[in-house]
């Protein structure tokens, strides 16, 4: 295992142990786990007899390899036998994470006749005569389709629709928890643009909004554009717009900390895919005038050979000082680095070549562009996509409130102005008395954030 990997509940295991009837053995187990870098979170004696104890020990590890190492250390102790090791994350997923509940009782024949046949026929007829009533008489007004083709899932890449399903279920759980929206995973067995567009168009009548998720660039751009043109419900690509909203919110507060103005700030964005493109677009709309975009071939410039499509468009809008070269060259004199690309692309020492009081957002997940702990030695403000460091940039701060506002307003589209207002709402959730270099973004569990974002989106 990596000795520097921080422990996480996502790598939490429970070991059922058979031990000698000596509580000192239990202490030895806890000590062994701690010495191996694990964190014991619970010890429960499940059964006790004259000849043995049955003990459940729950602990957090840094990764899967570390979890196996912890189990091996415990197994090696005298008087201890491991009966079973359970991965708590897998246990949580058994049977899936979502289910359907009826909102109406079905206790007798009368209930059935109103909820279904024959009563439901009257409601269907009313909607056929007045189509706008579908929002009032069905669940459409509180439902979102979370649509993916499984081509760009988290940090896992192109793993397909079945493997993407747990992620989409997780997204549905977040929609319900933070905005009381019923969201449904739609995992499509195609990565053809035309087929995806047509599939979403065909299911759209049953939903109040479409959340595109984990679809690879550049295909995602065309899919979103075409769906926005053809549908009368809002289409939101969270990997683009959700990320952009939260990054702008965090940057707004980071610049408050270092007392710099966005209009005068030089920003380097590493990554020209879906997230990077959306971030740059929103930064420009917010008033930033100097943005450089870097990809693995260097800084984007209008004269770089081989650029086409979205990258060529991005190059035309950015790099006003015509900076050429690698990432290090782009960072010289920059106030802000925003990474949405890949692990280990940036050396922490390069921050010394940036402007004073540099801001570094290393958002690649799970391994960021630069180690946040190392970056913190040189930068004034550091943020990442990880939950084990301060300033986690997490899309859950945006998308539940965004869709709550869209559904409440019965919006038919999403505008740039809405995205800017949503970012401002998230930023303002951090008060002046709370703001500091380690707290530029509110907790995902902040109760006021979804409501504030929804109000910003709906204009209420």
C-alpha positions in Angstrom: 0.0 0.0 0.0 1.0 3.7 -0.3 2.1 4.6 3.2 0.9 8.1 2.6 -2.7 7.1 1.6 -5.2 8.7 4.0 -7.7 6.3 5.6 -11.2 6.6 4.3 -14.6 5.1 5.1 -14.8 4.0 1.5 -12.2 1.4 2.4 -13.9 0.4 5.7 -13.9 -3.3 6.6 -15.4 -5.3 9.5 -13.5 -8.4 10.6 -15.4 -11.0 12.6 -12.8 -12.5 14.9 -12.7 -15.6 17.1 -10.3 -14.9 20.0 -9.3 -16.4 23.2 -11.5 -15.3 26.1 -9.1 -12.6 27.1 -10.0 -9.0 26.6 -6.3 -8.2 26.4 -6.3 -9.9 23.0 -8.9 -7.4 21.8 -6.5 -4.6 22.8 -3.7 -6.2 20.9 -5.9 -6.3 17.8 -6.6 -2.6 18.1 -2.9 -1.8 18.6 -1.9 -4.0 15.6 -4.3 -2.2 13.3 -3.1 1.2 14.5 0.5 0.3 14.0 -0.3 -0.7 10.5 -1.8 2.7 9.7 -5.5 1.8 10.1 -8.1 3.5 12.2 -10.3 1.4 14.5 -13.8 2.9 14.4 -15.8 0.2 16.4 -15.2 -2.9 18.5 -18.2 -5.0 19.4 -18.3 -8.3 21.3 -20.9 -10.2 19.4 -20.8 -13.3 21.6 -18.9 -14.5 24.7 -18.4 -18.0 26.1 -15.9 -19.8 28.4 -13.6 -20.8 25.6 -13.8 -17.9 23.1 -15.0 -14.4 22.2 -16.7 -13.5 19.0 -15.6 -9.9 18.2 -16.5 -7.6 15.3 -13.8 -5.0 14.6 -14.5 -2.2 12.1 -11.6 -0.1 10.8 -10.8 2.2 8.0 -7.9 1.7 5.5 -6.2 3.8 2.8 -7.0 1.5 -0.1 -7.9 -2.1 -0.9 -4.3 -3.3 -0.5 -4.1 -1.6 2.8 -7.3 -3.3 4.0 -5.8 -6.7 3.1 -2.6 -5.8 5.0 -4.6 -4.9 8.1 -6.4 -8.2 8.0 -3.1 -10.0 7.6 -1.7 -8.2 10.7 -4.6 -9.2 12.8 -4.6 -12.8 11.5 -0.9 -13.1 12.6 -1.7 -12.3 16.2 -1.6 -15.3 18.6 -5.0 -16.3 19.9 -6.9 -14.6 17.0 -8.7 -16.3 14.1 -10.4 -14.3 11.3 -13.8 -15.9 10.5 -14.8 -13.4 7.9 -13.9 -10.0 6.5 -16.7 -7.8 5.1 -16.2 -4.8 2.9 -18.7 -2.3 4.3 -18.9 -0.4 1.0 -19.9 -3.5 -0.9 -22.4 -4.4 1.9 -24.0 -1.0 1.5 -24.6 -1.7 -2.2 -26.2 -5.2 -1.8 -29.5 -5.1 -3.6 -28.9 -1.5 -4.9 -29.3 1.8 -3.1 -32.7 3.0 -4.3 -36.3 1.7 -4.4 -39.8 2.9 -5.2 -42.3 3.8 -2.5 -46.0 4.5 -3.2 -47.2 8.0 -2.1 -50.8 6.8 -1.9 -52.4 4.0 0.2 -53.8 0.8 -1.5 -55.8 -0.7 1.4 -59.0 -1.5 -0.3 -61.0 -1.8 -3.6 -61.8 2.0 -3.5 -58.2 2.9 -3.3 -57.3 0.6 -6.2 -60.1 2.0 -8.3 -58.9 5.6 -7.9 -55.1 4.9 -8.2 -55.5 2.6 -11.1 -58.4 1.4 -13.2 -61.0 2.7 -13.8 -60.3 6.1 -12.1 -56.9 6.6 -13.6 -58.5 6.7 -17.1 -60.2 10.0 -16.3 -56.9 11.5 -15.3 -55.2 10.3 -18.5 -58.1 11.8 -20.5 -57.7 15.1 -18.8 -54.0 15.2 -19.6 -54.7 14.3 -23.2 -57.0 17.3 -23.4 -54.8 19.6 -21.5 -51.2 18.4 -21.8 -49.8 21.0 -19.4 -51.6 19.2 -16.6 -49.1 16.4 -16.7 -46.9 18.5 -14.4 -49.7 18.7 -11.9 -51.3 15.3 -12.1 -48.2 13.0 -12.3 -44.7 12.8 -10.8 -43.1 14.4 -13.9 -42.6 17.7 -12.0 -40.3 16.1 -9.4 -38.4 13.6 -11.5 -35.0 13.7 -13.2 -33.4 11.1 -15.5 -29.8 10.5 -14.7 -28.5 9.4 -18.2 -25.1 7.8 -18.9 -23.5 5.6 -21.5 -20.8 4.6 -19.0 -18.0 6.0 -21.2 -16.3 8.3 -18.6 -17.2 7.2 -15.1 -15.5 8.9 -12.2 -11.8 8.1 -12.5 -12.6 4.7 -14.0 -13.0 5.6 -17.7 -15.0 3.6 -20.2 -16.5 0.8 -18.0 -19.9 0.5 -19.7 -23.5 1.0 -18.6 -23.8 -1.9 -16.1 -20.7 -0.9 -14.2 -21.9 2.7 -14.2 -25.2 1.8 -12.6 -23.9 2.0 -8.9 -22.7 5.5 -9.6 -26.0 6.6 -11.2 -27.9 5.1 -8.2 -25.6 7.1 -5.9 -26.5 10.2 -7.9 -30.2 9.4 -7.4 -29.6 9.0 -3.6 -28.0 12.5 -3.5 -30.9 14.1 -5.5 -33.3 12.7 -2.9 -31.3 13.5 0.2 -30.4 17.1 -0.7 -33.4 18.3 -2.8 -36.2 15.7 -2.3 -36.1 15.0 -6.1 -36.9 11.5 -7.4 -34.1 10.6 -9.9 -33.9 7.4 -12.0 -30.7 5.9 -13.4 -30.9 5.4 -17.2 -27.8 3.5 -18.3 -27.8 3.1 -22.1 -26.2 0.2 -23.9 -24.8 2.4 -26.7 -22.1 5.0 -27.2 -23.4 6.2 -30.5 -24.3 9.9 -30.4 -27.4 9.6 -32.5 -28.8 6.6 -30.5 -28.2 8.4 -27.2 -30.0 11.5 -28.4 -32.9 9.5 -29.7 -33.2 7.4 -26.6 -33.3 10.4 -24.3 -35.8 12.1 -26.6 -38.1 9.1 -26.4 -38.0 8.9 -22.5 -38.2 12.6 -21.9 -42.0 12.8 -21.6 -41.8 11.0 -18.2 -39.3 13.4 -16.7 -39.0 17.1 -15.6 -35.3 17.3 -16.4 -32.4 15.4 -17.8 -29.0 15.1 -16.0 -26.3 13.8 -18.4 -23.6 12.0 -16.5 -20.2 10.5 -17.2 -20.4 10.7 -21.0 -17.0 11.2 -22.6 -15.9 14.3 -24.4 -16.2 15.5 -27.1 -19.3 13.4 -27.7 -21.0 14.9 -24.6 -21.0 18.4 -26.1 -23.0 17.4 -29.2 -25.4 15.3 -27.2 -26.1 18.1 -24.8 -26.5 20.7 -27.6 -28.9 18.5 -29.6 -31.0 17.6 -26.6 -31.3 21.2 -25.5 -32.5 22.1 -29.0 -35.1 19.3 -29.2 -36.5 19.0 -25.7 -38.8 21.3 -23.8 -37.3 20.3 -20.4 -33.9 21.4 -19.1 -30.8 19.4 -19.9 -27.9 19.6 -17.5 -24.5 18.0 -18.0 -23.2 17.8 -14.4 -19.6 16.9 -15.4 -19.6 20.3 -17.2 -21.9 22.7 -15.5 -22.1 21.3 -12.0 -18.3 21.3 -11.8 -18.1 24.8 -13.3 -20.6 26.2 -10.8 -18.8 24.8 -7.7 -15.3 25.8 -9.0 -16.5 29.4 -9.6 -18.0 29.5 -6.1 -14.9 28.2 -4.5 -12.7 30.6 -6.6 -14.9 33.5 -5.7 -14.1 32.9 -2.0 -10.5 32.0 -2.5 -10.0 35.3 -4.2 -11.7 37.0 -1.2 -9.1 35.3 1.0 -6.1 36.6 -1.0 -7.8 39.9 -1.8 -7.7 39.7 -5.6 -10.3 40.6 -8.2 -11.4 38.0 -10.8 -11.2 40.5 -13.6 -7.4 41.0 -12.9 -6.6 37.4 -12.2 -4.5 35.2 -14.5 -5.8 31.6 -14.5 -4.4 28.4 -15.9 -6.8 25.5 -16.4 -5.3 22.0 -17.0 -7.7 19.9 -19.0 -9.7 20.7 -22.1 -12.4 18.1 -21.7 -16.0 18.5 -20.6 -15.2 20.0 -17.1 -12.3 22.2 -18.3 -14.3 23.6 -21.2 -17.3 24.4 -19.0 -15.1 26.0 -16.3 -13.4 28.2 -18.8 -16.7 29.3 -20.3 -18.2 30.2 -17.0 -15.0 32.0 -15.9 -15.1 34.2 -19.0 -18.8 34.9 -18.4 -18.0 35.9 -14.8 -15.5 38.5 -16.1 -12.1 36.8 -16.1 -10.0 38.1 -19.0 -6.9 36.0 -18.9 -7.3 32.2 -19.0 -4.8 29.7 -20.4 -5.9 26.2 -21.1 -3.3 23.4 -21.1 -3.7 19.9 -22.4 -1.1 17.1 -22.7 0.4 18.6 -25.8 0.9 22.1 -24.3 -0.9 25.4 -23.9 -3.8 25.9 -26.3 -3.0 28.6 -28.9 -4.9 29.6 -32.0 -1.9 28.7 -34.2 -1.3 25.2 -32.7 -1.4 22.6 -35.4 -4.0 19.9 -35.2 -6.6 21.7 -33.2 -10.2 21.2 -34.3 -13.7 21.3 -32.9 -14.2 22.3 -29.3 -10.5 22.7 -28.6 -10.1 25.1 -31.5 -13.1 27.1 -30.2 -11.5 27.1 -26.7 -8.2 28.3 -28.1 -9.9 31.2 -29.8 -11.4 32.4 -26.6 -8.4 32.1 -24.3 -4.7 32.8 -24.0 -4.7 36.5 -24.8 -0.9 36.8 -24.1 -0.2 33.9 -26.6 1.7 31.8 -24.1 3.3 28.7 -25.7 4.9 25.7 -24.0 4.2 23.2 -21.3 2.2 23.5 -18.1 5.1 25.0 -16.2 5.5 27.7 -18.8 1.8 28.5 -18.5 2.0 28.8 -14.7 4.7 31.5 -14.7 3.1 34.6 -13.1 -0.4 33.0 -12.9 -2.6 33.7 -9.9 -4.7 30.5 -10.1 -4.2 26.9 -11.2 -7.3 24.8 -11.8 -6.7 21.1 -12.6 -9.3 18.9 -14.1 -7.0 16.6 -15.9 -5.0 13.8 -14.4 -2.7 12.7 -11.5 0.8 14.1 -10.9 0.9 16.6 -13.7 2.3 19.5 -11.6 5.3 19.8 -9.3 4.5 21.6 -6.1 7.7 23.7 -6.5 6.3 25.2 -9.6 3.9 27.2 -7.4 6.9 29.4 -6.5 6.9 30.6 -10.1 3.3 31.7 -9.9 2.2 35.1 -8.6 2.2 35.8 -4.8 -0.6 34.3 -2.8 -1.3 31.7 -5.5 -4.5 29.6 -5.5 -4.3 26.0 -6.5 -7.3 23.8 -7.2 -6.1 20.2 -7.9 -9.3 18.5 -8.7 -8.4 15.2 -10.4 -9.9 12.4 -8.4 -8.9 10.2 -6.6 -5.2 11.3 -7.3 -4.9 15.0 -7.9 -2.6 16.9 -10.2 -0.4 17.8 -7.2 -0.4 16.5 -3.7 -2.5 19.0 -1.8 -0.3 18.7 1.3 2.7 19.6 -0.8 1.0 22.4 -2.6 -0.1 23.8 0.7 3.6 24.6 1.5 3.7 27.1 -1.3 0.1 28.3 -2.1 -2.1 30.6 -0.1 -5.2 28.5 -0.8 -5.4 24.9 -1.9 -8.5 22.9 -2.8 -9.0 19.4 -4.2 -11.8 16.9 -5.0 -10.9 14.7 -2.1 -12.9 14.6 1.2 -9.7 14.0 3.3 -8.4 17.5 2.8 -9.9 20.9 3.5 -11.8 22.7 0.7 -13.4 19.8 -1.1 -14.8 20.8 -4.5 -17.9 18.6 -4.7 -20.7 18.8 -7.4 -23.3 17.8 -4.8 -23.2 21.4 -3.7 -24.7 22.4 -7.1 -26.8 19.9 -8.9 -29.6 19.1 -6.3 -30.4 22.8 -5.8 -30.0 23.5 -9.6 -32.7 20.9 -10.4 -34.9 21.9 -7.5 -35.0 25.4 -8.9 -35.5 24.3 -12.4 -38.4 22.0 -11.5 -40.0 24.5 -9.2 -39.9 27.1 -12.0 -40.9 24.6 -14.7 -38.0 25.9 -16.6 -37.4 24.7 -20.2 -33.7 25.5 -20.4 -30.6 26.4 -18.4 -28.9 29.7 -19.0 -25.4 31.0 -18.3 -26.9 33.6 -16.0 -28.5 30.8 -13.9 -25.1 29.1 -13.5 -23.6 32.4 -12.4 -26.3 33.0 -9.9 -26.0 29.4 -8.5 -22.2 29.9 -8.0 -22.8 33.2 -6.2 -25.4 31.5 -3.9 -22.9 28.7 -2.9 -20.1 31.3 -2.4 -22.3 33.4 -0.2 -23.1 30.5 2.1 -19.7 31.0 3.6 -19.9 34.1 5.9 -17.1 36.6 6.4 -16.6 35.3 9.9 -16.1 31.7 8.6 -14.0 32.4 5.5 -10.3 31.5 5.7 -7.8 29.6 3.5 -9.0 26.2 4.8 -12.7 27.0 4.5 -13.7 28.6 1.1 -16.6 26.3 0.3 -19.5 25.2 2.5 -20.0 21.6 3.6 -22.1 19.4 1.3 -24.4 18.9 4.4 -25.0 22.7 4.8 -28.8 22.8 5.0 -29.2 26.2 3.4 -27.1 25.5 0.2 -29.7 23.5 -1.8 -32.4 26.0 -1.0 -30.2 29.0 -1.8 -29.1 27.5 -5.1 -32.8 26.6 -6.0 -33.9 30.1 -5.3 -31.0 31.5 -7.4 -32.0 29.3 -10.3 -35.7 30.0 -10.2 -35.2 33.7 -9.5 -37.4 33.5 -6.5 
